[in-house]
Amino acid sequence: MIYMYEGGKGGKTVMVLGPKWRFHYYAHFDAIDAFLFQPVAFGTKSVVVDNMAGKLPHLHYAITTSFSYWW
């Protein structure tokens, strides 16, 4: 994990650096059982999805990159 934040509309959020230098952003966690810059293996359970004050549990996910692709 390269980024962790708590607050705002996303609640508890994390960002993970993945293959091809892509950033994977997740929001609306109830609990995060990891620390900053911890390597995260595929299938590792390190978060719990939030209930969002009576709404159905859900997760926001996005993939971004900091590099422009020439094609």
MOPAC internal coordinates of N, CA, C and O (Angstrom, degrees):
PM7 1SCF
backbone

  N    0.0000 0     0.00 0     0.00 0    0    0    0
  C    1.4420 1     0.00 0     0.00 0    1    0    0
  C    1.5251 1   109.02 1     0.00 0    2    1    0
  O    1.2310 1   121.23 1   -46.80 1    3    2    1
  N    1.3124 1   115.26 1   133.20 1    3    2    1
  C    1.4565 1   118.25 1  -178.84 1    5    3    2
  C    1.5257 1   112.09 1  -110.97 1    6    5    3
  O    1.2310 1   120.31 1   173.01 1    7    6    5
  N    1.3455 1   117.01 1    -6.99 1    7    6    5
  C    1.4536 1   120.11 1  -176.80 1    9    7    6
  C    1.5194 1   108.72 1  -152.60 1   10    9    7
  O    1.2310 1   120.61 1   -45.78 1   11   10    9
  N    1.3462 1   116.43 1   134.22 1   11   10    9
  C    1.4580 1   122.10 1   174.43 1   13   11   10
  C    1.5298 1   106.89 1  -138.75 1   14   13   11
  O    1.2310 1   120.54 1   -42.47 1   15   14   13
  N    1.3335 1   116.57 1   137.53 1   15   14   13
  C    1.4515 1   120.84 1  -178.39 1   17   15   14
  C    1.5183 1   109.13 1  -148.20 1   18   17   15
  O    1.2310 1   120.86 1   -34.21 1   19   18   17
  N    1.3224 1   115.96 1   145.79 1   19   18   17
  C    1.4575 1   120.47 1   175.97 1   21   19   18
  C    1.5163 1   108.87 1  -131.01 1   22   21   19
  O    1.2310 1   120.65 1   -58.86 1   23   22   21
  N    1.3256 1   116.37 1   121.14 1   23   22   21
  C    1.4502 1   121.66 1   179.60 1   25   23   22
  C    1.5134 1   111.41 1   137.18 1   26   25   23
  O    1.2310 1   120.86 1    -6.65 1   27   26   25
  N    1.3113 1   115.96 1   173.35 1   27   26   25
  C    1.4572 1   120.40 1   179.78 1   29   27   26
  C    1.5119 1   112.33 1    72.30 1   30   29   27
  O    1.2310 1   120.73 1    12.21 1   31   30   29
  N    1.3120 1   116.20 1  -167.79 1   31   30   29
  C    1.4647 1   121.52 1  -177.68 1   33   31   30
  C    1.5243 1   112.71 1   -69.03 1   34   33   31
  O    1.2310 1   119.78 1   152.76 1   35   34   33
  N    1.3239 1   118.02 1   -27.24 1   35   34   33
  C    1.4585 1   120.85 1  -177.79 1   37   35   34
  C    1.5135 1   113.86 1   -81.28 1   38   37   35
  O    1.2310 1   120.09 1   169.24 1   39   38   37
  N    1.3307 1   117.43 1   -10.76 1   39   38   37
  C    1.4625 1   120.00 1  -177.52 1   41   39   38
  C    1.5155 1   110.31 1    67.13 1   42   41   39
  O    1.2310 1   120.66 1    45.76 1   43   42   41
  N    1.3093 1   116.34 1  -134.24 1   43   42   41
  C    1.4577 1   120.87 1   176.43 1   45   43   42
  C    1.5198 1   108.61 1   -81.70 1   46   45   43
  O    1.2310 1   120.85 1   -57.74 1   47   46   45
  N    1.3361 1   115.99 1   122.26 1   47   46   45
  C    1.4645 1   121.01 1  -176.70 1   49   47   46
  C    1.5208 1   110.15 1  -127.74 1   50   49   47
  O    1.2310 1   120.95 1   -25.10 1   51   50   49
  N    1.3290 1   115.79 1   154.90 1   51   50   49
  C    1.4618 1   121.67 1   175.17 1   53   51   50
  C    1.5251 1   109.06 1  -138.83 1   54   53   51
  O    1.2310 1   121.32 1   -22.40 1   55   54   53
  N    1.3261 1   115.07 1   157.60 1   55   54   53
  C    1.4523 1   121.39 1   173.71 1   57   55   54
  C    1.5189 1   107.56 1  -132.15 1   58   57   55
  O    1.2310 1   121.03 1   -46.90 1   59   58   57
  N    1.3267 1   115.63 1   133.10 1   59   58   57
  C    1.4586 1   122.39 1  -178.02 1   61   59   58
  C    1.5210 1   108.47 1  -118.25 1   62   61   59
  O    1.2310 1   120.35 1   -45.26 1   63   62   61
  N    1.3255 1   116.94 1   134.74 1   63   62   61
  C    1.4584 1   121.57 1   175.41 1   65   63   62
  C    1.5251 1   107.90 1   -84.25 1   66   65   63
  O    1.2310 1   120.86 1   -58.66 1   67   66   65
  N    1.3194 1   115.97 1   121.34 1   67   66   65
  C    1.4567 1   120.93 1  -175.94 1   69   67   66
  C    1.5101 1   112.77 1  -112.13 1   70   69   67
  O    1.2310 1   120.75 1    12.53 1   71   70   69
  N    1.3413 1   116.18 1  -167.47 1   71   70   69
  C    1.4652 1   121.17 1   178.93 1   73   71   70
  C    1.5286 1   111.39 1   -58.72 1   74   73   71
  O    1.2310 1   120.99 1   -27.59 1   75   74   73
  N    1.3137 1   115.71 1   152.41 1   75   74   73
  C    1.4657 1   123.79 1   179.28 1   77   75   74
  C    1.5268 1   111.73 1    59.18 1   78   77   75
  O    1.2310 1   119.91 1  -152.11 1   79   78   77
  N    1.3378 1   117.78 1    27.89 1   79   78   77
  C    1.4635 1   123.91 1   177.32 1   81   79   78
  C    1.5231 1   112.54 1    58.72 1   82   81   79
  O    1.2310 1   120.07 1  -145.73 1   83   82   81
  N    1.3168 1   117.47 1    34.27 1   83   82   81
  C    1.4673 1   121.65 1   177.51 1   85   83   82
  C    1.5187 1   109.45 1   -94.87 1   86   85   83
  O    1.2310 1   121.33 1   -36.57 1   87   86   85
  N    1.3227 1   115.06 1   143.43 1   87   86   85
  C    1.4555 1   121.58 1   179.10 1   89   87   86
  C    1.5296 1   108.93 1   -98.47 1   90   89   87
  O    1.2310 1   120.47 1   -51.05 1   91   90   89
  N    1.3177 1   116.70 1   128.95 1   91   90   89
  C    1.4596 1   122.98 1   179.14 1   93   91   90
  C    1.5248 1   107.38 1  -108.31 1   94   93   91
  O    1.2310 1   120.69 1   -64.41 1   95   94   93
  N    1.3369 1   116.29 1   115.59 1   95   94   93
  C    1.4569 1   123.65 1  -174.81 1   97   95   94
  C    1.5266 1   109.15 1  -104.23 1   98   97   95
  O    1.2310 1   120.70 1   -49.25 1   99   98   97
  N    1.3217 1   116.26 1   130.75 1   99   98   97
  C    1.4636 1   122.77 1   178.82 1  101   99   98
  C    1.5274 1   108.57 1  -127.56 1  102  101   99
  O    1.2310 1   119.97 1   -39.56 1  103  102  101
  N    1.3391 1   117.66 1   140.44 1  103  102  101
  C    1.4644 1   121.22 1  -179.77 1  105  103  102
  C    1.5253 1   110.72 1  -136.03 1  106  105  103
  O    1.2310 1   120.98 1   -19.66 1  107  106  105
  N    1.3257 1   115.73 1   160.34 1  107  106  105
  C    1.4739 1   126.53 1   177.03 1  109  107  106
  C    1.5263 1   112.76 1    79.63 1  110  109  107
  O    1.2310 1   120.14 1  -132.52 1  111  110  109
  N    1.3106 1   117.34 1    47.48 1  111  110  109
  C    1.4543 1   120.78 1   175.83 1  113  111  110
  C    1.5144 1   110.54 1   -92.16 1  114  113  111
  O    1.2310 1   120.77 1   -31.65 1  115  114  113
  N    1.3203 1   116.13 1   148.35 1  115  114  113
  C    1.4609 1   122.19 1   174.38 1  117  115  114
  C    1.5229 1   109.92 1   -89.32 1  118  117  115
  O    1.2310 1   120.72 1   143.10 1  119  118  117
  N    1.3173 1   116.22 1   -36.90 1  119  118  117
  C    1.4617 1   121.11 1  -179.72 1  121  119  118
  C    1.5249 1   109.36 1  -146.63 1  122  121  119
  O    1.2310 1   120.95 1   -33.97 1  123  122  121
  N    1.3303 1   115.79 1   146.03 1  123  122  121
  C    1.4599 1   122.29 1   177.63 1  125  123  122
  C    1.5225 1   107.30 1  -124.22 1  126  125  123
  O    1.2310 1   120.61 1   -62.64 1  127  126  125
  N    1.3229 1   116.43 1   117.36 1  127  126  125
  C    1.4569 1   121.67 1  -178.34 1  129  127  126
  C    1.5280 1   108.93 1  -106.38 1  130  129  127
  O    1.2310 1   120.96 1  -119.30 1  131  130  129
  N    1.3227 1   115.77 1    60.70 1  131  130  129
  C    1.4556 1   121.95 1  -179.64 1  133  131  130
  C    1.5258 1   107.53 1  -157.38 1  134  133  131
  O    1.2310 1   120.78 1    -7.46 1  135  134  133
  N    1.3050 1   116.11 1   172.54 1  135  134  133
  C    1.4561 1   119.74 1   178.38 1  137  135  134
  C    1.5251 1   109.30 1  -129.81 1  138  137  135
  O    1.2310 1   120.95 1   -16.38 1  139  138  137
  N    1.3077 1   115.80 1   163.62 1  139  138  137
  C    1.4536 1   122.15 1  -176.47 1  141  139  138
  C    1.5279 1   110.75 1   -60.43 1  142  141  139
  O    1.2310 1   120.36 1   -43.05 1  143  142  141
  N    1.3005 1   116.92 1   136.95 1  143  142  141
  C    1.4730 1   126.65 1   179.97 1  145  143  142
  C    1.5271 1   113.07 1    66.35 1  146  145  143
  O    1.2310 1   119.89 1  -161.29 1  147  146  145
  N    1.3240 1   117.81 1    18.71 1  147  146  145
  C    1.4543 1   121.49 1   174.76 1  149  147  146
  C    1.5233 1   109.14 1   -78.27 1  150  149  147
  O    1.2310 1   119.53 1   -51.38 1  151  150  149
  N    1.3294 1   118.50 1   128.62 1  151  150  149
  C    1.4636 1   119.30 1   174.18 1  153  151  150
  C    1.5234 1   109.88 1   -63.94 1  154  153  151
  O    1.2310 1   120.55 1   -44.48 1  155  154  153
  N    1.3219 1   116.55 1   135.52 1  155  154  153
  C    1.4609 1   121.39 1  -178.43 1  157  155  154
  C    1.5177 1   108.37 1  -119.42 1  158  157  155
  O    1.2310 1   120.44 1   -61.50 1  159  158  157
  N    1.3130 1   116.76 1   118.50 1  159  158  157
  C    1.4657 1   121.68 1   179.72 1  161  159  158
  C    1.5229 1   109.62 1   -85.25 1  162  161  159
  O    1.2310 1   120.64 1   -25.50 1  163  162  161
  N    1.3132 1   116.38 1   154.50 1  163  162  161
  C    1.4554 1   121.85 1   177.40 1  165  163  162
  C    1.5282 1   109.27 1   -57.90 1  166  165  163
  O    1.2310 1   120.29 1   -47.73 1  167  166  165
  N    1.3228 1   117.06 1   132.27 1  167  166  165
  C    1.4532 1   121.74 1   179.17 1  169  167  166
  C    1.5168 1   114.82 1    88.21 1  170  169  167
  O    1.2310 1   119.70 1   178.20 1  171  170  169
  N    1.3328 1   118.18 1    -1.80 1  171  170  169
  C    1.4552 1   121.29 1   179.48 1  173  171  170
  C    1.5160 1   110.11 1   -73.41 1  174  173  171
  O    1.2310 1   120.15 1   -50.41 1  175  174  173
  N    1.3357 1   117.31 1   129.59 1  175  174  173
  C    1.4580 1   121.12 1   176.85 1  177  175  174
  C    1.5254 1   107.79 1   -90.74 1  178  177  175
  O    1.2310 1   120.58 1   -70.54 1  179  178  177
  N    1.3286 1   116.49 1   109.46 1  179  178  177
  C    1.4556 1   120.07 1  -178.28 1  181  179  178
  C    1.5257 1   112.73 1  -129.42 1  182  181  179
  O    1.2310 1   119.89 1  -178.34 1  183  182  181
  N    1.3372 1   117.81 1     1.66 1  183  182  181
  C    1.4672 1   120.68 1  -179.48 1  185  183  182
  C    1.5288 1   110.31 1  -141.66 1  186  185  183
  O    1.2310 1   121.23 1   -19.44 1  187  186  185
  N    1.3321 1   115.25 1   160.56 1  187  186  185
  C    1.4667 1   122.78 1   174.25 1  189  187  186
  C    1.5168 1   107.16 1  -125.51 1  190  189  187
  O    1.2310 1   120.02 1   -50.86 1  191  190  189
  N    1.3337 1   117.57 1   129.14 1  191  190  189
  C    1.4688 1   121.77 1  -177.69 1  193  191  190
  C    1.5260 1   109.43 1   -73.03 1  194  193  191
  O    1.2310 1   120.70 1   -42.05 1  195  194  193
  N    1.3237 1   116.27 1   137.95 1  195  194  193
  C    1.4593 1   124.34 1  -175.61 1  197  195  194
  C    1.5215 1   112.09 1   -75.46 1  198  197  195
  O    1.2310 1   120.70 1   -25.64 1  199  198  197
  N    1.3239 1   116.27 1   154.36 1  199  198  197
  C    1.4609 1   122.92 1   176.13 1  201  199  198
  C    1.5234 1   111.94 1   -82.58 1  202  201  199
  O    1.2310 1   119.35 1   160.99 1  203  202  201
  N    1.3062 1   118.85 1   -19.01 1  203  202  201
  C    1.4740 1   124.61 1   177.47 1  205  203  202
  C    1.5303 1   113.00 1    58.12 1  206  205  203
  O    1.2310 1   120.05 1  -131.02 1  207  206  205
  N    1.3081 1   117.51 1    48.98 1  207  206  205
  C    1.4717 1   123.18 1   173.22 1  209  207  206
  C    1.5193 1   112.84 1    52.11 1  210  209  207
  O    1.2310 1   120.26 1  -124.33 1  211  210  209
  N    1.3195 1   117.11 1    55.67 1  211  210  209
  C    1.4568 1   121.36 1   175.29 1  213  211  210
  C    1.5099 1   115.41 1    95.33 1  214  213  211
  O    1.2310 1   119.53 1   165.97 1  215  214  213
  N    1.3166 1   118.51 1   -14.03 1  215  214  213
  C    1.4641 1   120.48 1   177.58 1  217  215  214
  C    1.5213 1   109.33 1   -80.07 1  218  217  215
  O    1.2310 1   120.61 1   -17.18 1  219  218  217
  N    1.3075 1   116.45 1   162.82 1  219  218  217
  C    1.4563 1   120.24 1   176.07 1  221  219  218
  C    1.5273 1   109.58 1   -62.78 1  222  221  219
  O    1.2310 1   119.82 1   -39.91 1  223  222  221
  N    1.3371 1   117.96 1   140.09 1  223  222  221
  C    1.4623 1   119.86 1   177.07 1  225  223  222
  C    1.5287 1   110.43 1   -58.56 1  226  225  223
  O    1.2310 1   120.80 1   -46.13 1  227  226  225
  N    1.3181 1   116.08 1   133.87 1  227  226  225
  C    1.4553 1   120.50 1   178.68 1  229  227  226
  C    1.5149 1   109.21 1  -151.72 1  230  229  227
  O    1.2310 1   120.78 1   -11.24 1  231  230  229
  N    1.3056 1   116.11 1   168.76 1  231  230  229
  C    1.4473 1   123.06 1  -175.99 1  233  231  230
  C    1.5209 1   109.08 1  -135.41 1  234  233  231
  O    1.2310 1   120.44 1   -42.04 1  235  234  233
  N    1.3175 1   116.77 1   137.96 1  235  234  233
  C    1.4615 1   120.95 1   173.17 1  237  235  234
  C    1.5256 1   107.22 1  -101.24 1  238  237  235
  O    1.2310 1   120.90 1   -44.11 1  239  238  237
  N    1.3278 1   115.88 1   135.89 1  239  238  237
  C    1.4563 1   121.61 1  -175.47 1  241  239  238
  C    1.5186 1   109.33 1  -138.78 1  242  241  239
  O    1.2310 1   120.85 1   -42.59 1  243  242  241
  N    1.3282 1   115.97 1   137.41 1  243  242  241
  C    1.4651 1   120.82 1   177.15 1  245  243  242
  C    1.5256 1   109.05 1  -146.54 1  246  245  243
  O    1.2310 1   120.96 1   -29.50 1  247  246  245
  N    1.3253 1   115.77 1   150.50 1  247  246  245
  C    1.4610 1   121.81 1   174.36 1  249  247  246
  C    1.5226 1   107.38 1  -117.18 1  250  249  247
  O    1.2310 1   120.80 1   -51.27 1  251  250  249
  N    1.3254 1   116.08 1   128.73 1  251  250  249
  C    1.4560 1   121.29 1   177.68 1  253  251  250
  C    1.5205 1   109.25 1  -133.05 1  254  253  251
  O    1.2310 1   120.87 1   -10.48 1  255  254  253
  N    1.3210 1   115.93 1   169.52 1  255  254  253
  C    1.4557 1   121.17 1   176.41 1  257  255  254
  C    1.5185 1   108.94 1  -141.37 1  258  257  255
  O    1.2310 1   120.49 1   -28.43 1  259  258  257
  N    1.3036 1   116.66 1   151.57 1  259  258  257
  C    1.4634 1   120.33 1   177.76 1  261  259  258
  C    1.5156 1   111.55 1   -97.13 1  262  261  259
  O    1.2310 1   120.52 1   177.06 1  263  262  261
  N    1.3330 1   116.61 1    -2.94 1  263  262  261
  C    1.4642 1   121.31 1  -179.66 1  265  263  262
  C    1.5302 1   110.35 1  -107.63 1  266  265  263
  O    1.2310 1   120.73 1   -40.92 1  267  266  265
  N    1.3034 1   116.22 1   139.08 1  267  266  265
  C    1.4606 1   120.14 1   174.53 1  269  267  266
  C    1.5257 1   108.25 1   -82.62 1  270  269  267
  O    1.2310 1   120.80 1   -40.51 1  271  270  269
  N    1.3127 1   116.07 1   139.49 1  271  270  269
  C    1.4514 1   120.82 1   177.17 1  273  271  270
  C    1.5237 1   109.27 1   -91.13 1  274  273  271
  O    1.2310 1   119.92 1   -46.00 1  275  274  273
  N    1.3146 1   117.75 1   134.00 1  275  274  273
  C    1.4581 1   120.57 1  -176.66 1  277  275  274
  C    1.5159 1   112.76 1   -73.42 1  278  277  275
  O    1.2310 1   119.72 1   160.25 1  279  278  277
  N    1.3149 1   118.14 1   -19.75 1  279  278  277
  C    1.4632 1   119.50 1  -179.93 1  281  279  278
  C    1.4828 1   108.82 1   -91.39 1  282  281  279
  O    1.2310 1   120.10 1   180.00 1  283  282  281

